[in-house]
Amino acid sequence: MARGLKIAASRLRRQGDVLVFWDCYRPHYVQVRMFKIVSDPNWVARPGPFARSHEAARSVDVTVARASTHATCAPGRRVQRHCLLAMGTGFDDFTPRAYAFATQGISAAAVADRARLRRAMAAGGITVYSGEWWHFDGPGSLDPRPHLHAPLS
């Protein structure tokens, strides 16, 4: 996963952009809490006896940001010295517009930027989950593994 992310980040960097991480490893207890809040397996994976996806540290939720001056980036879109690209929806938007290949109600620029993100991630062997433009799975993400129980602090 790390090698693939490095390749994706390098491709985006050559275009003047950076990869921004929203969600990576997720402990089992967090997955359980999330599923209680959003009990739809299309949006939040059902917790099980084995770790998969985020619980196995094999999936990431990411977006793209561009280097920007303060004058050209709305305050809510700023991440350090970068400006988050408008990707058509926000993170964790649970509507059909969030589908990875959605075009209806999505600007042409957002459609193109989503495709550019998918290509960069694919170059690293990381594939998009069709239900969320921001969610990408690394090799073996669906293979059952023991829960890591790694603490977050």
mmCIF file of the C-alpha atoms, coordinates in Angstrom:
data_MODEL
# 
_entry.id   MODEL 
# 
loop_
_atom_site.group_PDB 
_atom_site.id 
_atom_site.type_symbol 
_atom_site.label_atom_id 
_atom_site.label_alt_id 
_atom_site.label_comp_id 
_atom_site.label_asym_id 
_atom_site.label_entity_id 
_atom_site.label_seq_id 
_atom_site.pdbx_PDB_ins_code 
_atom_site.Cartn_x 
_atom_site.Cartn_y 
_atom_site.Cartn_z 
_atom_site.occupancy 
_atom_site.B_iso_or_equiv 
_atom_site.pdbx_formal_charge 
_atom_site.auth_seq_id 
_atom_site.auth_comp_id 
_atom_site.auth_asym_id 
_atom_site.auth_atom_id 
_atom_site.pdbx_PDB_model_num 
ATOM 1   C CA . MET A 1 1   ? 0.000   0.000   0.000   1.00 0.00 ? 1   MET A CA 1 
ATOM 2   C CA . ALA A 1 2   ? 2.778   2.436   0.917   1.00 0.00 ? 2   ALA A CA 1 
ATOM 3   C CA . ARG A 1 3   ? 4.590   1.852   -2.390  1.00 0.00 ? 3   ARG A CA 1 
ATOM 4   C CA . GLY A 1 4   ? 1.392   2.430   -4.358  1.00 0.00 ? 4   GLY A CA 1 
ATOM 5   C CA . LEU A 1 5   ? 0.585   5.608   -2.448  1.00 0.00 ? 5   LEU A CA 1 
ATOM 6   C CA . LYS A 1 6   ? 4.095   6.896   -3.089  1.00 0.00 ? 6   LYS A CA 1 
ATOM 7   C CA . ILE A 1 7   ? 3.629   6.341   -6.834  1.00 0.00 ? 7   ILE A CA 1 
ATOM 8   C CA . ALA A 1 8   ? 0.215   8.057   -6.818  1.00 0.00 ? 8   ALA A CA 1 
ATOM 9   C CA . ALA A 1 9   ? 1.513   11.031  -4.822  1.00 0.00 ? 9   ALA A CA 1 
ATOM 10  C CA . SER A 1 10  ? 4.492   11.389  -7.153  1.00 0.00 ? 10  SER A CA 1 
ATOM 11  C CA . ARG A 1 11  ? 2.234   11.478  -10.235 1.00 0.00 ? 11  ARG A CA 1 
ATOM 12  C CA . LEU A 1 12  ? 0.027   14.142  -8.699  1.00 0.00 ? 12  LEU A CA 1 
ATOM 13  C CA . ARG A 1 13  ? 3.026   16.162  -7.503  1.00 0.00 ? 13  ARG A CA 1 
ATOM 14  C CA . ARG A 1 14  ? 4.339   16.326  -11.093 1.00 0.00 ? 14  ARG A CA 1 
ATOM 15  C CA . GLN A 1 15  ? 1.053   18.082  -11.958 1.00 0.00 ? 15  GLN A CA 1 
ATOM 16  C CA . GLY A 1 16  ? 1.428   20.577  -9.089  1.00 0.00 ? 16  GLY A CA 1 
ATOM 17  C CA . ASP A 1 17  ? -0.951  18.758  -6.754  1.00 0.00 ? 17  ASP A CA 1 
ATOM 18  C CA . VAL A 1 18  ? -0.722  16.824  -3.505  1.00 0.00 ? 18  VAL A CA 1 
ATOM 19  C CA . LEU A 1 19  ? -2.536  13.779  -2.192  1.00 0.00 ? 19  LEU A CA 1 
ATOM 20  C CA . VAL A 1 20  ? -4.559  14.605  0.939   1.00 0.00 ? 20  VAL A CA 1 
ATOM 21  C CA . PHE A 1 21  ? -5.501  11.784  3.331   1.00 0.00 ? 21  PHE A CA 1 
ATOM 22  C CA . TRP A 1 22  ? -8.814  11.841  5.171   1.00 0.00 ? 22  TRP A CA 1 
ATOM 23  C CA . ASP A 1 23  ? -9.080  8.318   6.533   1.00 0.00 ? 23  ASP A CA 1 
ATOM 24  C CA . CYS A 1 24  ? -6.633  5.423   6.520   1.00 0.00 ? 24  CYS A CA 1 
ATOM 25  C CA . TYR A 1 25  ? -6.401  2.704   9.173   1.00 0.00 ? 25  TYR A CA 1 
ATOM 26  C CA . ARG A 1 26  ? -9.584  2.413   11.221  1.00 0.00 ? 26  ARG A CA 1 
ATOM 27  C CA . PRO A 1 27  ? -9.717  0.315   14.410  1.00 0.00 ? 27  PRO A CA 1 
ATOM 28  C CA . HIS A 1 28  ? -12.523 -2.234  14.679  1.00 0.00 ? 28  HIS A CA 1 
ATOM 29  C CA . TYR A 1 29  ? -14.284 -0.365  17.500  1.00 0.00 ? 29  TYR A CA 1 
ATOM 30  C CA . VAL A 1 30  ? -14.456 2.754   15.275  1.00 0.00 ? 30  VAL A CA 1 
ATOM 31  C CA . GLN A 1 31  ? -15.889 0.691   12.408  1.00 0.00 ? 31  GLN A CA 1 
ATOM 32  C CA . VAL A 1 32  ? -18.556 -0.653  14.786  1.00 0.00 ? 32  VAL A CA 1 
ATOM 33  C CA . ARG A 1 33  ? -19.470 2.898   15.883  1.00 0.00 ? 33  ARG A CA 1 
ATOM 34  C CA . MET A 1 34  ? -19.571 4.160   12.305  1.00 0.00 ? 34  MET A CA 1 
ATOM 35  C CA . PHE A 1 35  ? -21.835 1.312   11.214  1.00 0.00 ? 35  PHE A CA 1 
ATOM 36  C CA . LYS A 1 36  ? -24.232 2.069   14.077  1.00 0.00 ? 36  LYS A CA 1 
ATOM 37  C CA . ILE A 1 37  ? -24.500 5.649   12.763  1.00 0.00 ? 37  ILE A CA 1 
ATOM 38  C CA . VAL A 1 38  ? -24.699 4.740   9.049   1.00 0.00 ? 38  VAL A CA 1 
ATOM 39  C CA . SER A 1 39  ? -26.046 1.180   8.846   1.00 0.00 ? 39  SER A CA 1 
ATOM 40  C CA . ASP A 1 40  ? -25.885 0.970   5.063   1.00 0.00 ? 40  ASP A CA 1 
ATOM 41  C CA . PRO A 1 41  ? -23.109 -1.340  3.796   1.00 0.00 ? 41  PRO A CA 1 
ATOM 42  C CA . ASN A 1 42  ? -22.999 0.642   0.553   1.00 0.00 ? 42  ASN A CA 1 
ATOM 43  C CA . TRP A 1 43  ? -21.560 3.550   2.559   1.00 0.00 ? 43  TRP A CA 1 
ATOM 44  C CA . VAL A 1 44  ? -19.976 1.992   5.657   1.00 0.00 ? 44  VAL A CA 1 
ATOM 45  C CA . ALA A 1 45  ? -18.642 -1.562  5.645   1.00 0.00 ? 45  ALA A CA 1 
ATOM 46  C CA . ARG A 1 46  ? -20.398 -3.940  8.025   1.00 0.00 ? 46  ARG A CA 1 
ATOM 47  C CA . PRO A 1 47  ? -17.994 -4.892  10.846  1.00 0.00 ? 47  PRO A CA 1 
ATOM 48  C CA . GLY A 1 48  ? -17.213 -8.578  11.002  1.00 0.00 ? 48  GLY A CA 1 
ATOM 49  C CA . PRO A 1 49  ? -14.993 -11.110 12.754  1.00 0.00 ? 49  PRO A CA 1 
ATOM 50  C CA . PHE A 1 50  ? -12.063 -10.274 10.464  1.00 0.00 ? 50  PHE A CA 1 
ATOM 51  C CA . ALA A 1 51  ? -10.463 -7.017  9.344   1.00 0.00 ? 51  ALA A CA 1 
ATOM 52  C CA . ARG A 1 52  ? -10.888 -5.834  5.760   1.00 0.00 ? 52  ARG A CA 1 
ATOM 53  C CA . SER A 1 53  ? -10.448 -2.515  3.983   1.00 0.00 ? 53  SER A CA 1 
ATOM 54  C CA . HIS A 1 54  ? -9.762  0.332   6.456   1.00 0.00 ? 54  HIS A CA 1 
ATOM 55  C CA . GLU A 1 55  ? -9.708  -2.062  9.421   1.00 0.00 ? 55  GLU A CA 1 
ATOM 56  C CA . ALA A 1 56  ? -6.848  -3.954  7.776   1.00 0.00 ? 56  ALA A CA 1 
ATOM 57  C CA . ALA A 1 57  ? -4.992  -0.745  6.814   1.00 0.00 ? 57  ALA A CA 1 
ATOM 58  C CA . ARG A 1 58  ? -5.521  -1.691  3.153   1.00 0.00 ? 58  ARG A CA 1 
ATOM 59  C CA . SER A 1 59  ? -7.848  1.175   2.141   1.00 0.00 ? 59  SER A CA 1 
ATOM 60  C CA . VAL A 1 60  ? -7.606  4.959   2.190   1.00 0.00 ? 60  VAL A CA 1 
ATOM 61  C CA . ASP A 1 61  ? -9.957  7.892   1.719   1.00 0.00 ? 61  ASP A CA 1 
ATOM 62  C CA . VAL A 1 62  ? -8.159  10.647  -0.177  1.00 0.00 ? 62  VAL A CA 1 
ATOM 63  C CA . THR A 1 63  ? -8.566  13.755  -2.292  1.00 0.00 ? 63  THR A CA 1 
ATOM 64  C CA . VAL A 1 64  ? -6.371  16.185  -4.192  1.00 0.00 ? 64  VAL A CA 1 
ATOM 65  C CA . ALA A 1 65  ? -5.192  19.688  -3.320  1.00 0.00 ? 65  ALA A CA 1 
ATOM 66  C CA . ARG A 1 66  ? -3.310  22.258  -5.386  1.00 0.00 ? 66  ARG A CA 1 
ATOM 67  C CA . ALA A 1 67  ? -0.671  24.717  -4.229  1.00 0.00 ? 67  ALA A CA 1 
ATOM 68  C CA . SER A 1 68  ? -2.462  28.042  -3.900  1.00 0.00 ? 68  SER A CA 1 
ATOM 69  C CA . THR A 1 69  ? -2.187  31.558  -2.559  1.00 0.00 ? 69  THR A CA 1 
ATOM 70  C CA . HIS A 1 70  ? -4.571  32.694  0.168   1.00 0.00 ? 70  HIS A CA 1 
ATOM 71  C CA . ALA A 1 71  ? -6.350  34.954  -2.325  1.00 0.00 ? 71  ALA A CA 1 
ATOM 72  C CA . THR A 1 72  ? -7.359  32.094  -4.617  1.00 0.00 ? 72  THR A CA 1 
ATOM 73  C CA . CYS A 1 73  ? -8.618  29.589  -2.058  1.00 0.00 ? 73  CYS A CA 1 
ATOM 74  C CA . ALA A 1 74  ? -11.749 29.836  0.056   1.00 0.00 ? 74  ALA A CA 1 
ATOM 75  C CA . PRO A 1 75  ? -10.898 29.542  3.771   1.00 0.00 ? 75  PRO A CA 1 
ATOM 76  C CA . GLY A 1 76  ? -12.858 26.282  4.208   1.00 0.00 ? 76  GLY A CA 1 
ATOM 77  C CA . ARG A 1 77  ? -10.931 24.606  1.369   1.00 0.00 ? 77  ARG A CA 1 
ATOM 78  C CA . ARG A 1 78  ? -7.469  25.389  2.712   1.00 0.00 ? 78  ARG A CA 1 
ATOM 79  C CA . VAL A 1 79  ? -5.170  22.586  3.946   1.00 0.00 ? 79  VAL A CA 1 
ATOM 80  C CA . GLN A 1 80  ? -1.863  24.052  5.090   1.00 0.00 ? 80  GLN A CA 1 
ATOM 81  C CA . ARG A 1 81  ? -0.561  25.876  1.980   1.00 0.00 ? 81  ARG A CA 1 
ATOM 82  C CA . HIS A 1 82  ? -2.767  23.936  -0.424  1.00 0.00 ? 82  HIS A CA 1 
ATOM 83  C CA . CYS A 1 83  ? -6.323  24.310  -1.710  1.00 0.00 ? 83  CYS A CA 1 
ATOM 84  C CA . LEU A 1 84  ? -8.642  21.301  -1.886  1.00 0.00 ? 84  LEU A CA 1 
ATOM 85  C CA . LEU A 1 85  ? -10.010 20.757  -5.371  1.00 0.00 ? 85  LEU A CA 1 
ATOM 86  C CA . ALA A 1 86  ? -13.787 20.859  -5.766  1.00 0.00 ? 86  ALA A CA 1 
ATOM 87  C CA . MET A 1 87  ? -14.561 17.189  -6.472  1.00 0.00 ? 87  MET A CA 1 
ATOM 88  C CA . GLY A 1 88  ? -18.335 17.523  -6.842  1.00 0.00 ? 88  GLY A CA 1 
ATOM 89  C CA . THR A 1 89  ? -19.210 16.507  -3.277  1.00 0.00 ? 89  THR A CA 1 
ATOM 90  C CA . GLY A 1 90  ? -17.630 16.694  0.113   1.00 0.00 ? 90  GLY A CA 1 
ATOM 91  C CA . PHE A 1 91  ? -16.081 13.751  1.931   1.00 0.00 ? 91  PHE A CA 1 
ATOM 92  C CA . ASP A 1 92  ? -18.607 11.206  3.258   1.00 0.00 ? 92  ASP A CA 1 
ATOM 93  C CA . ASP A 1 93  ? -21.426 12.557  1.098   1.00 0.00 ? 93  ASP A CA 1 
ATOM 94  C CA . PHE A 1 94  ? -23.967 9.739   1.048   1.00 0.00 ? 94  PHE A CA 1 
ATOM 95  C CA . THR A 1 95  ? -25.709 10.618  -2.216  1.00 0.00 ? 95  THR A CA 1 
ATOM 96  C CA . PRO A 1 96  ? -25.431 9.215   -5.750  1.00 0.00 ? 96  PRO A CA 1 
ATOM 97  C CA . ARG A 1 97  ? -23.277 12.242  -6.678  1.00 0.00 ? 97  ARG A CA 1 
ATOM 98  C CA . ALA A 1 98  ? -20.541 10.667  -4.530  1.00 0.00 ? 98  ALA A CA 1 
ATOM 99  C CA . TYR A 1 99  ? -20.267 7.596   -6.770  1.00 0.00 ? 99  TYR A CA 1 
ATOM 100 C CA . ALA A 1 100 ? -16.791 7.409   -8.279  1.00 0.00 ? 100 ALA A CA 1 
ATOM 101 C CA . PHE A 1 101 ? -18.038 7.604   -11.863 1.00 0.00 ? 101 PHE A CA 1 
ATOM 102 C CA . ALA A 1 102 ? -20.987 9.973   -11.291 1.00 0.00 ? 102 ALA A CA 1 
ATOM 103 C CA . THR A 1 103 ? -21.424 12.752  -13.824 1.00 0.00 ? 103 THR A CA 1 
ATOM 104 C CA . GLN A 1 104 ? -24.963 14.019  -13.214 1.00 0.00 ? 104 GLN A CA 1 
ATOM 105 C CA . GLY A 1 105 ? -24.830 17.166  -11.107 1.00 0.00 ? 105 GLY A CA 1 
ATOM 106 C CA . ILE A 1 106 ? -21.010 17.133  -11.147 1.00 0.00 ? 106 ILE A CA 1 
ATOM 107 C CA . SER A 1 107 ? -19.038 19.840  -12.948 1.00 0.00 ? 107 SER A CA 1 
ATOM 108 C CA . ALA A 1 108 ? -16.840 18.850  -15.878 1.00 0.00 ? 108 ALA A CA 1 
ATOM 109 C CA . ALA A 1 109 ? -13.790 19.992  -13.891 1.00 0.00 ? 109 ALA A CA 1 
ATOM 110 C CA . ALA A 1 110 ? -14.731 17.750  -10.941 1.00 0.00 ? 110 ALA A CA 1 
ATOM 111 C CA . VAL A 1 111 ? -15.349 14.780  -13.257 1.00 0.00 ? 111 VAL A CA 1 
ATOM 112 C CA . ALA A 1 112 ? -11.901 15.342  -14.803 1.00 0.00 ? 112 ALA A CA 1 
ATOM 113 C CA . ASP A 1 113 ? -10.200 15.738  -11.406 1.00 0.00 ? 113 ASP A CA 1 
ATOM 114 C CA . ARG A 1 114 ? -11.824 12.546  -10.095 1.00 0.00 ? 114 ARG A CA 1 
ATOM 115 C CA . ALA A 1 115 ? -10.553 10.710  -13.175 1.00 0.00 ? 115 ALA A CA 1 
ATOM 116 C CA . ARG A 1 116 ? -7.067  12.157  -12.668 1.00 0.00 ? 116 ARG A CA 1 
ATOM 117 C CA . LEU A 1 117 ? -7.082  10.965  -9.055  1.00 0.00 ? 117 LEU A CA 1 
ATOM 118 C CA . ARG A 1 118 ? -8.202  7.473   -10.155 1.00 0.00 ? 118 ARG A CA 1 
ATOM 119 C CA . ARG A 1 119 ? -5.424  7.310   -12.768 1.00 0.00 ? 119 ARG A CA 1 
ATOM 120 C CA . ALA A 1 120 ? -2.772  8.349   -10.254 1.00 0.00 ? 120 ALA A CA 1 
ATOM 121 C CA . MET A 1 121 ? -3.950  5.779   -7.728  1.00 0.00 ? 121 MET A CA 1 
ATOM 122 C CA . ALA A 1 122 ? -4.244  3.063   -10.401 1.00 0.00 ? 122 ALA A CA 1 
ATOM 123 C CA . ALA A 1 123 ? -0.623  3.716   -11.385 1.00 0.00 ? 123 ALA A CA 1 
ATOM 124 C CA . GLY A 1 124 ? 0.214   2.602   -7.851  1.00 0.00 ? 124 GLY A CA 1 
ATOM 125 C CA . GLY A 1 125 ? -1.995  -0.487  -8.057  1.00 0.00 ? 125 GLY A CA 1 
ATOM 126 C CA . ILE A 1 126 ? -4.721  1.052   -5.879  1.00 0.00 ? 126 ILE A CA 1 
ATOM 127 C CA . THR A 1 127 ? -8.310  0.849   -7.155  1.00 0.00 ? 127 THR A CA 1 
ATOM 128 C CA . VAL A 1 128 ? -11.310 3.068   -6.582  1.00 0.00 ? 128 VAL A CA 1 
ATOM 129 C CA . TYR A 1 129 ? -14.431 1.780   -4.851  1.00 0.00 ? 129 TYR A CA 1 
ATOM 130 C CA . SER A 1 130 ? -17.217 2.637   -7.299  1.00 0.00 ? 130 SER A CA 1 
ATOM 131 C CA . GLY A 1 131 ? -19.537 3.826   -4.519  1.00 0.00 ? 131 GLY A CA 1 
ATOM 132 C CA . GLU A 1 132 ? -17.260 6.659   -3.288  1.00 0.00 ? 132 GLU A CA 1 
ATOM 133 C CA . TRP A 1 133 ? -14.924 8.781   -5.401  1.00 0.00 ? 133 TRP A CA 1 
ATOM 134 C CA . TRP A 1 134 ? -12.551 9.231   -2.407  1.00 0.00 ? 134 TRP A CA 1 
ATOM 135 C CA . HIS A 1 135 ? -12.238 5.567   -1.300  1.00 0.00 ? 135 HIS A CA 1 
ATOM 136 C CA . PHE A 1 136 ? -9.406  3.467   -2.718  1.00 0.00 ? 136 PHE A CA 1 
ATOM 137 C CA . ASP A 1 137 ? -8.471  -0.139  -1.992  1.00 0.00 ? 137 ASP A CA 1 
ATOM 138 C CA . GLY A 1 138 ? -4.962  -1.534  -2.033  1.00 0.00 ? 138 GLY A CA 1 
ATOM 139 C CA . PRO A 1 139 ? -4.029  -5.095  -2.954  1.00 0.00 ? 139 PRO A CA 1 
ATOM 140 C CA . GLY A 1 140 ? -5.688  -7.637  -0.680  1.00 0.00 ? 140 GLY A CA 1 
ATOM 141 C CA . SER A 1 141 ? -8.058  -5.107  0.881   1.00 0.00 ? 141 SER A CA 1 
ATOM 142 C CA . LEU A 1 142 ? -10.916 -7.607  0.966   1.00 0.00 ? 142 LEU A CA 1 
ATOM 143 C CA . ASP A 1 143 ? -8.833  -10.548 2.214   1.00 0.00 ? 143 ASP A CA 1 
ATOM 144 C CA . PRO A 1 144 ? -9.859  -11.339 5.807   1.00 0.00 ? 144 PRO A CA 1 
ATOM 145 C CA . ARG A 1 145 ? -7.148  -10.628 8.370   1.00 0.00 ? 145 ARG A CA 1 
ATOM 146 C CA . PRO A 1 146 ? -7.053  -10.592 12.158  1.00 0.00 ? 146 PRO A CA 1 
ATOM 147 C CA . HIS A 1 147 ? -8.092  -7.257  13.670  1.00 0.00 ? 147 HIS A CA 1 
ATOM 148 C CA . LEU A 1 148 ? -5.005  -5.145  14.359  1.00 0.00 ? 148 LEU A CA 1 
ATOM 149 C CA . HIS A 1 149 ? -6.280  -3.452  17.547  1.00 0.00 ? 149 HIS A CA 1 
ATOM 150 C CA . ALA A 1 150 ? -3.629  -0.781  17.018  1.00 0.00 ? 150 ALA A CA 1 
ATOM 151 C CA . PRO A 1 151 ? -4.412  2.227   19.222  1.00 0.00 ? 151 PRO A CA 1 
ATOM 152 C CA . LEU A 1 152 ? -4.927  5.705   17.801  1.00 0.00 ? 152 LEU A CA 1 
ATOM 153 C CA . SER A 1 153 ? -3.478  8.604   19.729  1.00 0.00 ? 153 SER A CA 1 
# 
